[in-house]
Amino acid sequence: MDYGFSKQYRLLKTDDYSSVFAYKNRKSRDLLQVFRSSDNGLGHPRLGLVVSKKTAKRANRRNYMKRVIRDWFRRHKDTLPPHDFVVRVSRAFTRETAEQARAQLAQLMEKR
């Protein structure tokens, strides 16, 4: 099983993000929002992250939240459909609430 997070699994360009936001398919929970596109035609899922300074002022806190989300994605990418996902952190979480964030992410990313 491949647990890497190479460039092929990332949304890199502004147009990629824009197309996912334009699709207007969004699910929300307390800590996270997940935007999802339709089939991306690549045969594997891709992930984009949005963690604003409004959510967490300190860069180390924003980086921690991104690391938690990327780690969850790496471990579960084989079970996800070949869609583009953008995860937006709507409320900051810490080490104490990271497990809650992972659980919410699992609910939001499940297949429909």
Phi and psi restraints in degrees (range 20) as a CNS / XPLOR table:
assign (resid 1 and name C) (resid 2 and name N)
       (resid 2 and name CA) (resid 2 and name C) 1.0 -93.3 20.0 2
assign (resid 2 and name N) (resid 2 and name CA)
       (resid 2 and name C) (resid 3 and name N) 1.0 118.5 20.0 2
assign (resid 2 and name C) (resid 3 and name N)
       (resid 3 and name CA) (resid 3 and name C) 1.0 -106.2 20.0 2
assign (resid 3 and name N) (resid 3 and name CA)
       (resid 3 and name C) (resid 4 and name N) 1.0 18.1 20.0 2
assign (resid 3 and name C) (resid 4 and name N)
       (resid 4 and name CA) (resid 4 and name C) 1.0 -75.2 20.0 2
assign (resid 4 and name N) (resid 4 and name CA)
       (resid 4 and name C) (resid 5 and name N) 1.0 167.1 20.0 2
assign (resid 4 and name C) (resid 5 and name N)
       (resid 5 and name CA) (resid 5 and name C) 1.0 -134.3 20.0 2
assign (resid 5 and name N) (resid 5 and name CA)
       (resid 5 and name C) (resid 6 and name N) 1.0 64.4 20.0 2
assign (resid 5 and name C) (resid 6 and name N)
       (resid 6 and name CA) (resid 6 and name C) 1.0 -76.5 20.0 2
assign (resid 6 and name N) (resid 6 and name CA)
       (resid 6 and name C) (resid 7 and name N) 1.0 177.1 20.0 2
assign (resid 6 and name C) (resid 7 and name N)
       (resid 7 and name CA) (resid 7 and name C) 1.0 -59.5 20.0 2
assign (resid 7 and name N) (resid 7 and name CA)
       (resid 7 and name C) (resid 8 and name N) 1.0 -29.4 20.0 2
assign (resid 7 and name C) (resid 8 and name N)
       (resid 8 and name CA) (resid 8 and name C) 1.0 -65.2 20.0 2
assign (resid 8 and name N) (resid 8 and name CA)
       (resid 8 and name C) (resid 9 and name N) 1.0 -19.7 20.0 2
assign (resid 8 and name C) (resid 9 and name N)
       (resid 9 and name CA) (resid 9 and name C) 1.0 -97.2 20.0 2
assign (resid 9 and name N) (resid 9 and name CA)
       (resid 9 and name C) (resid 10 and name N) 1.0 5.0 20.0 2
assign (resid 9 and name C) (resid 10 and name N)
       (resid 10 and name CA) (resid 10 and name C) 1.0 -111.9 20.0 2
assign (resid 10 and name N) (resid 10 and name CA)
       (resid 10 and name C) (resid 11 and name N) 1.0 148.5 20.0 2
assign (resid 10 and name C) (resid 11 and name N)
       (resid 11 and name CA) (resid 11 and name C) 1.0 -88.1 20.0 2
assign (resid 11 and name N) (resid 11 and name CA)
       (resid 11 and name C) (resid 12 and name N) 1.0 120.0 20.0 2
assign (resid 11 and name C) (resid 12 and name N)
       (resid 12 and name CA) (resid 12 and name C) 1.0 -110.3 20.0 2
assign (resid 12 and name N) (resid 12 and name CA)
       (resid 12 and name C) (resid 13 and name N) 1.0 -31.7 20.0 2
assign (resid 12 and name C) (resid 13 and name N)
       (resid 13 and name CA) (resid 13 and name C) 1.0 -103.6 20.0 2
assign (resid 13 and name N) (resid 13 and name CA)
       (resid 13 and name C) (resid 14 and name N) 1.0 153.8 20.0 2
assign (resid 13 and name C) (resid 14 and name N)
       (resid 14 and name CA) (resid 14 and name C) 1.0 -59.0 20.0 2
assign (resid 14 and name N) (resid 14 and name CA)
       (resid 14 and name C) (resid 15 and name N) 1.0 -37.6 20.0 2
assign (resid 14 and name C) (resid 15 and name N)
       (resid 15 and name CA) (resid 15 and name C) 1.0 -62.7 20.0 2
assign (resid 15 and name N) (resid 15 and name CA)
       (resid 15 and name C) (resid 16 and name N) 1.0 -35.7 20.0 2
assign (resid 15 and name C) (resid 16 and name N)
       (resid 16 and name CA) (resid 16 and name C) 1.0 -62.5 20.0 2
assign (resid 16 and name N) (resid 16 and name CA)
       (resid 16 and name C) (resid 17 and name N) 1.0 -46.5 20.0 2
assign (resid 16 and name C) (resid 17 and name N)
       (resid 17 and name CA) (resid 17 and name C) 1.0 -63.2 20.0 2
assign (resid 17 and name N) (resid 17 and name CA)
       (resid 17 and name C) (resid 18 and name N) 1.0 -44.5 20.0 2
assign (resid 17 and name C) (resid 18 and name N)
       (resid 18 and name CA) (resid 18 and name C) 1.0 -60.6 20.0 2
assign (resid 18 and name N) (resid 18 and name CA)
       (resid 18 and name C) (resid 19 and name N) 1.0 -40.2 20.0 2
assign (resid 18 and name C) (resid 19 and name N)
       (resid 19 and name CA) (resid 19 and name C) 1.0 -66.2 20.0 2
assign (resid 19 and name N) (resid 19 and name CA)
       (resid 19 and name C) (resid 20 and name N) 1.0 -35.3 20.0 2
assign (resid 19 and name C) (resid 20 and name N)
       (resid 20 and name CA) (resid 20 and name C) 1.0 -70.1 20.0 2
assign (resid 20 and name N) (resid 20 and name CA)
       (resid 20 and name C) (resid 21 and name N) 1.0 -43.8 20.0 2
assign (resid 20 and name C) (resid 21 and name N)
       (resid 21 and name CA) (resid 21 and name C) 1.0 -65.5 20.0 2
assign (resid 21 and name N) (resid 21 and name CA)
       (resid 21 and name C) (resid 22 and name N) 1.0 -35.9 20.0 2
assign (resid 21 and name C) (resid 22 and name N)
       (resid 22 and name CA) (resid 22 and name C) 1.0 -67.9 20.0 2
assign (resid 22 and name N) (resid 22 and name CA)
       (resid 22 and name C) (resid 23 and name N) 1.0 -26.7 20.0 2
assign (resid 22 and name C) (resid 23 and name N)
       (resid 23 and name CA) (resid 23 and name C) 1.0 -66.7 20.0 2
assign (resid 23 and name N) (resid 23 and name CA)
       (resid 23 and name C) (resid 24 and name N) 1.0 -24.0 20.0 2
assign (resid 23 and name C) (resid 24 and name N)
       (resid 24 and name CA) (resid 24 and name C) 1.0 58.7 20.0 2
assign (resid 24 and name N) (resid 24 and name CA)
       (resid 24 and name C) (resid 25 and name N) 1.0 39.8 20.0 2
assign (resid 24 and name C) (resid 25 and name N)
       (resid 25 and name CA) (resid 25 and name C) 1.0 -111.7 20.0 2
assign (resid 25 and name N) (resid 25 and name CA)
       (resid 25 and name C) (resid 26 and name N) 1.0 101.7 20.0 2
assign (resid 25 and name C) (resid 26 and name N)
       (resid 26 and name CA) (resid 26 and name C) 1.0 -130.4 20.0 2
assign (resid 26 and name N) (resid 26 and name CA)
       (resid 26 and name C) (resid 27 and name N) 1.0 141.5 20.0 2
assign (resid 26 and name C) (resid 27 and name N)
       (resid 27 and name CA) (resid 27 and name C) 1.0 -125.5 20.0 2
assign (resid 27 and name N) (resid 27 and name CA)
       (resid 27 and name C) (resid 28 and name N) 1.0 144.3 20.0 2
assign (resid 27 and name C) (resid 28 and name N)
       (resid 28 and name CA) (resid 28 and name C) 1.0 -132.7 20.0 2
assign (resid 28 and name N) (resid 28 and name CA)
       (resid 28 and name C) (resid 29 and name N) 1.0 149.9 20.0 2
assign (resid 28 and name C) (resid 29 and name N)
       (resid 29 and name CA) (resid 29 and name C) 1.0 -134.9 20.0 2
assign (resid 29 and name N) (resid 29 and name CA)
       (resid 29 and name C) (resid 30 and name N) 1.0 -170.9 20.0 2
assign (resid 29 and name C) (resid 30 and name N)
       (resid 30 and name CA) (resid 30 and name C) 1.0 -61.3 20.0 2
assign (resid 30 and name N) (resid 30 and name CA)
       (resid 30 and name C) (resid 31 and name N) 1.0 -45.6 20.0 2
assign (resid 30 and name C) (resid 31 and name N)
       (resid 31 and name CA) (resid 31 and name C) 1.0 -99.0 20.0 2
assign (resid 31 and name N) (resid 31 and name CA)
       (resid 31 and name C) (resid 32 and name N) 1.0 -28.6 20.0 2
assign (resid 31 and name C) (resid 32 and name N)
       (resid 32 and name CA) (resid 32 and name C) 1.0 -132.1 20.0 2
assign (resid 32 and name N) (resid 32 and name CA)
       (resid 32 and name C) (resid 33 and name N) 1.0 155.8 20.0 2
assign (resid 32 and name C) (resid 33 and name N)
       (resid 33 and name CA) (resid 33 and name C) 1.0 -126.5 20.0 2
assign (resid 33 and name N) (resid 33 and name CA)
       (resid 33 and name C) (resid 34 and name N) 1.0 139.3 20.0 2
assign (resid 33 and name C) (resid 34 and name N)
       (resid 34 and name CA) (resid 34 and name C) 1.0 -122.9 20.0 2
assign (resid 34 and name N) (resid 34 and name CA)
       (resid 34 and name C) (resid 35 and name N) 1.0 123.5 20.0 2
assign (resid 34 and name C) (resid 35 and name N)
       (resid 35 and name CA) (resid 35 and name C) 1.0 -101.9 20.0 2
assign (resid 35 and name N) (resid 35 and name CA)
       (resid 35 and name C) (resid 36 and name N) 1.0 138.2 20.0 2
assign (resid 35 and name C) (resid 36 and name N)
       (resid 36 and name CA) (resid 36 and name C) 1.0 -133.2 20.0 2
assign (resid 36 and name N) (resid 36 and name CA)
       (resid 36 and name C) (resid 37 and name N) 1.0 137.4 20.0 2
assign (resid 36 and name C) (resid 37 and name N)
       (resid 37 and name CA) (resid 37 and name C) 1.0 -95.7 20.0 2
assign (resid 37 and name N) (resid 37 and name CA)
       (resid 37 and name C) (resid 38 and name N) 1.0 177.8 20.0 2
assign (resid 37 and name C) (resid 38 and name N)
       (resid 38 and name CA) (resid 38 and name C) 1.0 -79.3 20.0 2
assign (resid 38 and name N) (resid 38 and name CA)
       (resid 38 and name C) (resid 39 and name N) 1.0 -171.0 20.0 2
assign (resid 38 and name C) (resid 39 and name N)
       (resid 39 and name CA) (resid 39 and name C) 1.0 -53.7 20.0 2
assign (resid 39 and name N) (resid 39 and name CA)
       (resid 39 and name C) (resid 40 and name N) 1.0 128.3 20.0 2
assign (resid 39 and name C) (resid 40 and name N)
       (resid 40 and name CA) (resid 40 and name C) 1.0 -86.9 20.0 2
assign (resid 40 and name N) (resid 40 and name CA)
       (resid 40 and name C) (resid 41 and name N) 1.0 -5.9 20.0 2
assign (resid 40 and name C) (resid 41 and name N)
       (resid 41 and name CA) (resid 41 and name C) 1.0 76.2 20.0 2
assign (resid 41 and name N) (resid 41 and name CA)
       (resid 41 and name C) (resid 42 and name N) 1.0 6.2 20.0 2
assign (resid 41 and name C) (resid 42 and name N)
       (resid 42 and name CA) (resid 42 and name C) 1.0 -98.1 20.0 2
assign (resid 42 and name N) (resid 42 and name CA)
       (resid 42 and name C) (resid 43 and name N) 1.0 -17.3 20.0 2
assign (resid 42 and name C) (resid 43 and name N)
       (resid 43 and name CA) (resid 43 and name C) 1.0 86.8 20.0 2
assign (resid 43 and name N) (resid 43 and name CA)
       (resid 43 and name C) (resid 44 and name N) 1.0 2.7 20.0 2
assign (resid 43 and name C) (resid 44 and name N)
       (resid 44 and name CA) (resid 44 and name C) 1.0 -150.4 20.0 2
assign (resid 44 and name N) (resid 44 and name CA)
       (resid 44 and name C) (resid 45 and name N) 1.0 155.6 20.0 2
assign (resid 44 and name C) (resid 45 and name N)
       (resid 45 and name CA) (resid 45 and name C) 1.0 -76.7 20.0 2
assign (resid 45 and name N) (resid 45 and name CA)
       (resid 45 and name C) (resid 46 and name N) 1.0 157.0 20.0 2
assign (resid 45 and name C) (resid 46 and name N)
       (resid 46 and name CA) (resid 46 and name C) 1.0 -129.4 20.0 2
assign (resid 46 and name N) (resid 46 and name CA)
       (resid 46 and name C) (resid 47 and name N) 1.0 150.7 20.0 2
assign (resid 46 and name C) (resid 47 and name N)
       (resid 47 and name CA) (resid 47 and name C) 1.0 -124.3 20.0 2
assign (resid 47 and name N) (resid 47 and name CA)
       (resid 47 and name C) (resid 48 and name N) 1.0 137.0 20.0 2
assign (resid 47 and name C) (resid 48 and name N)
       (resid 48 and name CA) (resid 48 and name C) 1.0 -126.4 20.0 2
assign (resid 48 and name N) (resid 48 and name CA)
       (resid 48 and name C) (resid 49 and name N) 1.0 147.1 20.0 2
assign (resid 48 and name C) (resid 49 and name N)
       (resid 49 and name CA) (resid 49 and name C) 1.0 -123.0 20.0 2
assign (resid 49 and name N) (resid 49 and name CA)
       (resid 49 and name C) (resid 50 and name N) 1.0 142.0 20.0 2
assign (resid 49 and name C) (resid 50 and name N)
       (resid 50 and name CA) (resid 50 and name C) 1.0 -132.8 20.0 2
assign (resid 50 and name N) (resid 50 and name CA)
       (resid 50 and name C) (resid 51 and name N) 1.0 113.7 20.0 2
assign (resid 50 and name C) (resid 51 and name N)
       (resid 51 and name CA) (resid 51 and name C) 1.0 -131.8 20.0 2
assign (resid 51 and name N) (resid 51 and name CA)
       (resid 51 and name C) (resid 52 and name N) 1.0 106.5 20.0 2
assign (resid 51 and name C) (resid 52 and name N)
       (resid 52 and name CA) (resid 52 and name C) 1.0 -84.2 20.0 2
assign (resid 52 and name N) (resid 52 and name CA)
       (resid 52 and name C) (resid 53 and name N) 1.0 162.8 20.0 2
assign (resid 52 and name C) (resid 53 and name N)
       (resid 53 and name CA) (resid 53 and name C) 1.0 -68.0 20.0 2
assign (resid 53 and name N) (resid 53 and name CA)
       (resid 53 and name C) (resid 54 and name N) 1.0 -24.7 20.0 2
assign (resid 53 and name C) (resid 54 and name N)
       (resid 54 and name CA) (resid 54 and name C) 1.0 -65.7 20.0 2
assign (resid 54 and name N) (resid 54 and name CA)
       (resid 54 and name C) (resid 55 and name N) 1.0 -34.1 20.0 2
assign (resid 54 and name C) (resid 55 and name N)
       (resid 55 and name CA) (resid 55 and name C) 1.0 -71.1 20.0 2
assign (resid 55 and name N) (resid 55 and name CA)
       (resid 55 and name C) (resid 56 and name N) 1.0 -46.6 20.0 2
assign (resid 55 and name C) (resid 56 and name N)
       (resid 56 and name CA) (resid 56 and name C) 1.0 -146.1 20.0 2
assign (resid 56 and name N) (resid 56 and name CA)
       (resid 56 and name C) (resid 57 and name N) 1.0 120.9 20.0 2
assign (resid 56 and name C) (resid 57 and name N)
       (resid 57 and name CA) (resid 57 and name C) 1.0 -68.3 20.0 2
assign (resid 57 and name N) (resid 57 and name CA)
       (resid 57 and name C) (resid 58 and name N) 1.0 -38.5 20.0 2
assign (resid 57 and name C) (resid 58 and name N)
       (resid 58 and name CA) (resid 58 and name C) 1.0 -84.8 20.0 2
assign (resid 58 and name N) (resid 58 and name CA)
       (resid 58 and name C) (resid 59 and name N) 1.0 133.9 20.0 2
assign (resid 58 and name C) (resid 59 and name N)
       (resid 59 and name CA) (resid 59 and name C) 1.0 -61.9 20.0 2
assign (resid 59 and name N) (resid 59 and name CA)
       (resid 59 and name C) (resid 60 and name N) 1.0 -35.8 20.0 2
assign (resid 59 and name C) (resid 60 and name N)
       (resid 60 and name CA) (resid 60 and name C) 1.0 -65.7 20.0 2
assign (resid 60 and name N) (resid 60 and name CA)
       (resid 60 and name C) (resid 61 and name N) 1.0 -32.2 20.0 2
assign (resid 60 and name C) (resid 61 and name N)
       (resid 61 and name CA) (resid 61 and name C) 1.0 -71.9 20.0 2
assign (resid 61 and name N) (resid 61 and name CA)
       (resid 61 and name C) (resid 62 and name N) 1.0 -41.4 20.0 2
assign (resid 61 and name C) (resid 62 and name N)
       (resid 62 and name CA) (resid 62 and name C) 1.0 -63.4 20.0 2
assign (resid 62 and name N) (resid 62 and name CA)
       (resid 62 and name C) (resid 63 and name N) 1.0 -42.6 20.0 2
assign (resid 62 and name C) (resid 63 and name N)
       (resid 63 and name CA) (resid 63 and name C) 1.0 -63.7 20.0 2
assign (resid 63 and name N) (resid 63 and name CA)
       (resid 63 and name C) (resid 64 and name N) 1.0 -37.8 20.0 2
assign (resid 63 and name C) (resid 64 and name N)
       (resid 64 and name CA) (resid 64 and name C) 1.0 -61.6 20.0 2
assign (resid 64 and name N) (resid 64 and name CA)
       (resid 64 and name C) (resid 65 and name N) 1.0 -44.9 20.0 2
assign (resid 64 and name C) (resid 65 and name N)
       (resid 65 and name CA) (resid 65 and name C) 1.0 -63.5 20.0 2
assign (resid 65 and name N) (resid 65 and name CA)
       (resid 65 and name C) (resid 66 and name N) 1.0 -41.5 20.0 2
assign (resid 65 and name C) (resid 66 and name N)
       (resid 66 and name CA) (resid 66 and name C) 1.0 -64.6 20.0 2
assign (resid 66 and name N) (resid 66 and name CA)
       (resid 66 and name C) (resid 67 and name N) 1.0 -38.7 20.0 2
assign (resid 66 and name C) (resid 67 and name N)
       (resid 67 and name CA) (resid 67 and name C) 1.0 -63.4 20.0 2
assign (resid 67 and name N) (resid 67 and name CA)
       (resid 67 and name C) (resid 68 and name N) 1.0 -41.9 20.0 2
assign (resid 67 and name C) (resid 68 and name N)
       (resid 68 and name CA) (resid 68 and name C) 1.0 -62.5 20.0 2
assign (resid 68 and name N) (resid 68 and name CA)
       (resid 68 and name C) (resid 69 and name N) 1.0 -44.8 20.0 2
assign (resid 68 and name C) (resid 69 and name N)
       (resid 69 and name CA) (resid 69 and name C) 1.0 -68.0 20.0 2
assign (resid 69 and name N) (resid 69 and name CA)
       (resid 69 and name C) (resid 70 and name N) 1.0 -44.1 20.0 2
assign (resid 69 and name C) (resid 70 and name N)
       (resid 70 and name CA) (resid 70 and name C) 1.0 -61.5 20.0 2
assign (resid 70 and name N) (resid 70 and name CA)
       (resid 70 and name C) (resid 71 and name N) 1.0 -40.5 20.0 2
assign (resid 70 and name C) (resid 71 and name N)
       (resid 71 and name CA) (resid 71 and name C) 1.0 -62.8 20.0 2
assign (resid 71 and name N) (resid 71 and name CA)
       (resid 71 and name C) (resid 72 and name N) 1.0 -43.8 20.0 2
assign (resid 71 and name C) (resid 72 and name N)
       (resid 72 and name CA) (resid 72 and name C) 1.0 -61.3 20.0 2
assign (resid 72 and name N) (resid 72 and name CA)
       (resid 72 and name C) (resid 73 and name N) 1.0 -44.4 20.0 2
assign (resid 72 and name C) (resid 73 and name N)
       (resid 73 and name CA) (resid 73 and name C) 1.0 -61.7 20.0 2
assign (resid 73 and name N) (resid 73 and name CA)
       (resid 73 and name C) (resid 74 and name N) 1.0 -44.9 20.0 2
assign (resid 73 and name C) (resid 74 and name N)
       (resid 74 and name CA) (resid 74 and name C) 1.0 -56.9 20.0 2
assign (resid 74 and name N) (resid 74 and name CA)
       (resid 74 and name C) (resid 75 and name N) 1.0 -41.8 20.0 2
assign (resid 74 and name C) (resid 75 and name N)
       (resid 75 and name CA) (resid 75 and name C) 1.0 -75.0 20.0 2
assign (resid 75 and name N) (resid 75 and name CA)
       (resid 75 and name C) (resid 76 and name N) 1.0 -23.8 20.0 2
assign (resid 75 and name C) (resid 76 and name N)
       (resid 76 and name CA) (resid 76 and name C) 1.0 -116.4 20.0 2
assign (resid 76 and name N) (resid 76 and name CA)
       (resid 76 and name C) (resid 77 and name N) 1.0 5.4 20.0 2
assign (resid 76 and name C) (resid 77 and name N)
       (resid 77 and name CA) (resid 77 and name C) 1.0 -63.1 20.0 2
assign (resid 77 and name N) (resid 77 and name CA)
       (resid 77 and name C) (resid 78 and name N) 1.0 -25.9 20.0 2
assign (resid 77 and name C) (resid 78 and name N)
       (resid 78 and name CA) (resid 78 and name C) 1.0 -70.9 20.0 2
assign (resid 78 and name N) (resid 78 and name CA)
       (resid 78 and name C) (resid 79 and name N) 1.0 -20.8 20.0 2
assign (resid 78 and name C) (resid 79 and name N)
       (resid 79 and name CA) (resid 79 and name C) 1.0 -98.9 20.0 2
assign (resid 79 and name N) (resid 79 and name CA)
       (resid 79 and name C) (resid 80 and name N) 1.0 -5.7 20.0 2
assign (resid 79 and name C) (resid 80 and name N)
       (resid 80 and name CA) (resid 80 and name C) 1.0 -88.0 20.0 2
assign (resid 80 and name N) (resid 80 and name CA)
       (resid 80 and name C) (resid 81 and name N) 1.0 150.3 20.0 2
assign (resid 80 and name C) (resid 81 and name N)
       (resid 81 and name CA) (resid 81 and name C) 1.0 -70.9 20.0 2
assign (resid 81 and name N) (resid 81 and name CA)
       (resid 81 and name C) (resid 82 and name N) 1.0 161.1 20.0 2
assign (resid 81 and name C) (resid 82 and name N)
       (resid 82 and name CA) (resid 82 and name C) 1.0 -78.0 20.0 2
assign (resid 82 and name N) (resid 82 and name CA)
       (resid 82 and name C) (resid 83 and name N) 1.0 68.0 20.0 2
assign (resid 82 and name C) (resid 83 and name N)
       (resid 83 and name CA) (resid 83 and name C) 1.0 -117.9 20.0 2
assign (resid 83 and name N) (resid 83 and name CA)
       (resid 83 and name C) (resid 84 and name N) 1.0 167.0 20.0 2
assign (resid 83 and name C) (resid 84 and name N)
       (resid 84 and name CA) (resid 84 and name C) 1.0 -95.7 20.0 2
assign (resid 84 and name N) (resid 84 and name CA)
       (resid 84 and name C) (resid 85 and name N) 1.0 132.4 20.0 2
assign (resid 84 and name C) (resid 85 and name N)
       (resid 85 and name CA) (resid 85 and name C) 1.0 -120.5 20.0 2
assign (resid 85 and name N) (resid 85 and name CA)
       (resid 85 and name C) (resid 86 and name N) 1.0 138.0 20.0 2
assign (resid 85 and name C) (resid 86 and name N)
       (resid 86 and name CA) (resid 86 and name C) 1.0 -121.7 20.0 2
assign (resid 86 and name N) (resid 86 and name CA)
       (resid 86 and name C) (resid 87 and name N) 1.0 122.2 20.0 2
assign (resid 86 and name C) (resid 87 and name N)
       (resid 87 and name CA) (resid 87 and name C) 1.0 -104.0 20.0 2
assign (resid 87 and name N) (resid 87 and name CA)
       (resid 87 and name C) (resid 88 and name N) 1.0 123.1 20.0 2
assign (resid 87 and name C) (resid 88 and name N)
       (resid 88 and name CA) (resid 88 and name C) 1.0 -111.5 20.0 2
assign (resid 88 and name N) (resid 88 and name CA)
       (resid 88 and name C) (resid 89 and name N) 1.0 127.6 20.0 2
assign (resid 88 and name C) (resid 89 and name N)
       (resid 89 and name CA) (resid 89 and name C) 1.0 -83.9 20.0 2
assign (resid 89 and name N) (resid 89 and name CA)
       (resid 89 and name C) (resid 90 and name N) 1.0 117.2 20.0 2
assign (resid 89 and name C) (resid 90 and name N)
       (resid 90 and name CA) (resid 90 and name C) 1.0 -94.9 20.0 2
assign (resid 90 and name N) (resid 90 and name CA)
       (resid 90 and name C) (resid 91 and name N) 1.0 -23.8 20.0 2
assign (resid 90 and name C) (resid 91 and name N)
       (resid 91 and name CA) (resid 91 and name C) 1.0 -142.1 20.0 2
assign (resid 91 and name N) (resid 91 and name CA)
       (resid 91 and name C) (resid 92 and name N) 1.0 135.0 20.0 2
assign (resid 91 and name C) (resid 92 and name N)
       (resid 92 and name CA) (resid 92 and name C) 1.0 -62.5 20.0 2
assign (resid 92 and name N) (resid 92 and name CA)
       (resid 92 and name C) (resid 93 and name N) 1.0 145.5 20.0 2
assign (resid 92 and name C) (resid 93 and name N)
       (resid 93 and name CA) (resid 93 and name C) 1.0 -129.8 20.0 2
assign (resid 93 and name N) (resid 93 and name CA)
       (resid 93 and name C) (resid 94 and name N) 1.0 157.4 20.0 2
assign (resid 93 and name C) (resid 94 and name N)
       (resid 94 and name CA) (resid 94 and name C) 1.0 -120.7 20.0 2
assign (resid 94 and name N) (resid 94 and name CA)
       (resid 94 and name C) (resid 95 and name N) 1.0 -173.2 20.0 2
assign (resid 94 and name C) (resid 95 and name N)
       (resid 95 and name CA) (resid 95 and name C) 1.0 -58.5 20.0 2
assign (resid 95 and name N) (resid 95 and name CA)
       (resid 95 and name C) (resid 96 and name N) 1.0 -34.8 20.0 2
assign (resid 95 and name C) (resid 96 and name N)
       (resid 96 and name CA) (resid 96 and name C) 1.0 -69.3 20.0 2
assign (resid 96 and name N) (resid 96 and name CA)
       (resid 96 and name C) (resid 97 and name N) 1.0 -32.4 20.0 2
assign (resid 96 and name C) (resid 97 and name N)
       (resid 97 and name CA) (resid 97 and name C) 1.0 -108.4 20.0 2
assign (resid 97 and name N) (resid 97 and name CA)
       (resid 97 and name C) (resid 98 and name N) 1.0 8.8 20.0 2
assign (resid 97 and name C) (resid 98 and name N)
       (resid 98 and name CA) (resid 98 and name C) 1.0 -63.5 20.0 2
assign (resid 98 and name N) (resid 98 and name CA)
       (resid 98 and name C) (resid 99 and name N) 1.0 -35.8 20.0 2
assign (resid 98 and name C) (resid 99 and name N)
       (resid 99 and name CA) (resid 99 and name C) 1.0 -65.2 20.0 2
assign (resid 99 and name N) (resid 99 and name CA)
       (resid 99 and name C) (resid 100 and name N) 1.0 -36.3 20.0 2
assign (resid 99 and name C) (resid 100 and name N)
       (resid 100 and name CA) (resid 100 and name C) 1.0 -64.8 20.0 2
assign (resid 100 and name N) (resid 100 and name CA)
       (resid 100 and name C) (resid 101 and name N) 1.0 -40.5 20.0 2
assign (resid 100 and name C) (resid 101 and name N)
       (resid 101 and name CA) (resid 101 and name C) 1.0 -64.4 20.0 2
assign (resid 101 and name N) (resid 101 and name CA)
       (resid 101 and name C) (resid 102 and name N) 1.0 -41.3 20.0 2
assign (resid 101 and name C) (resid 102 and name N)
       (resid 102 and name CA) (resid 102 and name C) 1.0 -62.6 20.0 2
assign (resid 102 and name N) (resid 102 and name CA)
       (resid 102 and name C) (resid 103 and name N) 1.0 -41.4 20.0 2
assign (resid 102 and name C) (resid 103 and name N)
       (resid 103 and name CA) (resid 103 and name C) 1.0 -64.6 20.0 2
assign (resid 103 and name N) (resid 103 and name CA)
       (resid 103 and name C) (resid 104 and name N) 1.0 -42.1 20.0 2
assign (resid 103 and name C) (resid 104 and name N)
       (resid 104 and name CA) (resid 104 and name C) 1.0 -64.8 20.0 2
assign (resid 104 and name N) (resid 104 and name CA)
       (resid 104 and name C) (resid 105 and name N) 1.0 -39.8 20.0 2
assign (resid 104 and name C) (resid 105 and name N)
       (resid 105 and name CA) (resid 105 and name C) 1.0 -62.6 20.0 2
assign (resid 105 and name N) (resid 105 and name CA)
       (resid 105 and name C) (resid 106 and name N) 1.0 -40.4 20.0 2
assign (resid 105 and name C) (resid 106 and name N)
       (resid 106 and name CA) (resid 106 and name C) 1.0 -62.2 20.0 2
assign (resid 106 and name N) (resid 106 and name CA)
       (resid 106 and name C) (resid 107 and name N) 1.0 -40.9 20.0 2
assign (resid 106 and name C) (resid 107 and name N)
       (resid 107 and name CA) (resid 107 and name C) 1.0 -65.3 20.0 2
assign (resid 107 and name N) (resid 107 and name CA)
       (resid 107 and name C) (resid 108 and name N) 1.0 -42.5 20.0 2
assign (resid 107 and name C) (resid 108 and name N)
       (resid 108 and name CA) (resid 108 and name C) 1.0 -72.7 20.0 2
assign (resid 108 and name N) (resid 108 and name CA)
       (resid 108 and name C) (resid 109 and name N) 1.0 -28.3 20.0 2
assign (resid 108 and name C) (resid 109 and name N)
       (resid 109 and name CA) (resid 109 and name C) 1.0 -94.1 20.0 2
assign (resid 109 and name N) (resid 109 and name CA)
       (resid 109 and name C) (resid 110 and name N) 1.0 -3.1 20.0 2
assign (resid 109 and name C) (resid 110 and name N)
       (resid 110 and name CA) (resid 110 and name C) 1.0 -61.3 20.0 2
assign (resid 110 and name N) (resid 110 and name CA)
       (resid 110 and name C) (resid 111 and name N) 1.0 153.7 20.0 2
assign (resid 110 and name C) (resid 111 and name N)
       (resid 111 and name CA) (resid 111 and name C) 1.0 -68.0 20.0 2
assign (resid 111 and name N) (resid 111 and name CA)
       (resid 111 and name C) (resid 112 and name N) 1.0 149.1 20.0 2
